[in-house]
Amino acid sequence: MKYKQPGNKKKFGFSLYWMYAIVLLALFGVFYLDNNTISKEVNFTEFEKYCTTGGVEKIVVITNKNEAEAYLTDSLAKVMFHESQYKSDSKTPAVLVTDIPSADNLQRKIEQWQADGQFTGDVKYEKSSDYSSLLWTFGPVLLLIFFWFFIMNRMTNKDGGGPGGVFNVGKSKAQVFDKDSPIKVTFNDVAGLSEAKTEIEEIVEFLKNPQRYTELGGKIPKGALLVGPPGTGKTLLAKAVAGEANVPFFSMSGSDFVEMFVGVGASRVRDLFRQAKEKAPCIIFIDEIDAVGRARGRNANMGSNDERENTLNQLLTEMDGFGSNSGVIILAATNRADILDKALMRAGRFDRQIYVELPDLNDRVAIFNVHLRDIKIDDSVDVDLLARQTPGFSGADIANVCNEAALIAARHNKKSVQRQDFIDAVDRIIGGLEKRNKITTDEEKRAIAIHEAGHATVSWMLRYANPLIKVTIVPRGKALGAAWYLPEERQITPSEALLDEICATLGGRAAEELFLGHISTGAANDLERVTKQAYAMVVYYGMSNRLPNISYYDSTGQDYGFTKPYSDDRAKLIDEEVSRIIAEQYERAKDILRRFADGHAQLADTLITREVIFTDDVERIFGPRQWVSRTEEILKARGEKEKDDTPPPPPVEDVEATEIASETPPPPPVQESEPAEKDGSDTKAEPES
């Protein structure tokens, strides 16, 4: 159902189709009037023969066309024309048409025929009123004119060129929503984001009750910039503002300003603010403002016109220029605030920068509750446990998990979505589909098992390493093996935690070297990760003994252009420190594996046999983990409670891998994919955190 503005009545107006009808009627009339006779062209000899034999009633000489028409008698017309063409009772005359040298010569001929008594009919001299000649002369021009009108009409309507069309190319393309609009999203539909909602709700409240603030001398904020990673709900917050506010709401994207025509962007900005001032108080929302608000001067345009910069200049002028924009609030959203122009970010234009961060544990619980409202779930689904299994997930990711779980349940013809469906959904989104039919040799399978067991063993023995939840050697996505961990949601990370993560990541390569006697391409992604992490420790965090308290990180996003902020000697020192950190942690990983070689061998054999192991299997081999995190304690307590309510599982040695997967707690979403394909394309999927 389309939304109709109230009070708009359909009025009768001129349409181009009326012009088409008039032209068709005119052409029909021309051809009808021009073809009201039955005619036949003959040469002048035949024309003279029929005129002198008494079969012609009248001769009409067309002086301006050098033509003559002979109107035949009924008897001759029946001979000259077929019965289907001419009937005696018809009022349409039969005519013979011929070309003459000139009217004067024909006149002398007719006078001779009359003197000899061969022709006794009437003779008339007329000028042609044939509209067909005019049509052939001016027809192509008229067709071009009508075609031009048709193209312009198509480009100016909504189907042919969008709002505005070719004649209004400089007009704003913003969609206008008001209290009667079909958008019904409210703040109740936005789960989590409590701090961001508080600031946004204050703006809406200011528009509803301005006296509450102006009595104390406060002024309405001119703009608010929503900043955050993709999928965190910036656009959803703007939709909630449109649904909650009782004022007009203009919505458009940053890319709508800039097109191929020079000056269009600035013109649309002016038109947008003109409309907003007419309907003030109102709200303007610009999504993905980085498309037009990128910092000026970044890219040299060789002296040519930069349409984007002109549009930005006009936007800056409209937001805080000499003109008054009282009652107009600007909302904008971006996930790349670091590249925006500083003049756009200053107070007076965007007075508030609202950071929409990735949801924490409590926010994820609220988001799950919102998305599970329309999904049929059973009692086995624990929302709190799902929230703890999805650290680093955005609101869009959680919505995808819920939808994928419903699809999996429907694929298995279930009446409701169960806990195992959510487990499979998380695995599917992070690691991809399982590929149990992928061909791997026994040697490759053993190498993958030793590699994954190395990660599990080293991470179990380190204090700050992420707790292990599940390890599998079933190919998934592009990886031949995968490991799931449950990371702690830390606000700050000590250097020991970074070193433990590097050591655990190198556990797979170290296990290959120790227990296989050779290394493979399976650790390609591991090496990439540890190299970046060690480089960040030295260059960004100042965690090197030889380069303490120094950071070369550029928070402005300019990245120093084509120059390095340090000398060649310093670059050599950085390389040495990065190599030292990685080498020390690699030896540390090998030392741990040597001390627990028997346990590692049992883990590898279990993986080869069952293709999947869980936390209980690692704990059975190595004993309880010495350092237990807060999240592990909660999960362990939940697991013990569930064990009390369910019968004990069968012995591990007699249970197939597929059966064990249905009896174990669900894996968290943080995944390490080990090792990769034989070509070395190791992949690892982890949500942003």
Secondary structure, DSSP 8 states (H G I E B T S, - for coil): -----TT--------HHHHHHHHHHHHHHHHHHHT-SEEEE--HHHHHHHHHTT-EEEEEEETTTTEEEEEE-HHHHHHHS-TTT--TT-SS-EEEEEE-S-HHHHHHHHHHHHHTTS--SEEEEE----HHHHHHHHHHHHHHHHHHHHHHHHHHSHHHHSTTTTTTTTS---EEE-TTSS----GGGS-S-HHHHHHHHHHHHHHH-THHHHTTT----SEEEEE--TTSSHHHHHHHHHHH-SS-EEEEEGGGT--SSTTHHHHHHHHHHHHHHHT-SEEEEEESTHHHHB-TTSS--TT---HHHHHHHHHHHHHSSSS--TTEEEEEEES-GGGB-HHHHSTTTS-EEEE-----HHHHHHHHHHHTTTS-B-TT--HHHHHHH-TT--HHHHHHHHHHHHHHHHHTT-SSB-HHHHHHHHHHHHH--B-TTS---HHHHHHHHHHHHHHHHHHHH-SSS--EEEEE-S-BTTBS-EEEE-----SS--HHHHHHHHHHHTHHHHHHHHHTSS--GGGHHHHHHHHHHHHHHHHTS-B-SSSBT-----TTS-TTTTS-SS-HHHHHHHHHHHHHHHHHHHHHHHHHHHHTHHHHHHHHHHHHHHSEEEHHHHHHHH-S-SS--HHHHHHHHHHHHHHHHS-----GGGS-HHHHHHHS----SEEEE-SB-TTS---------
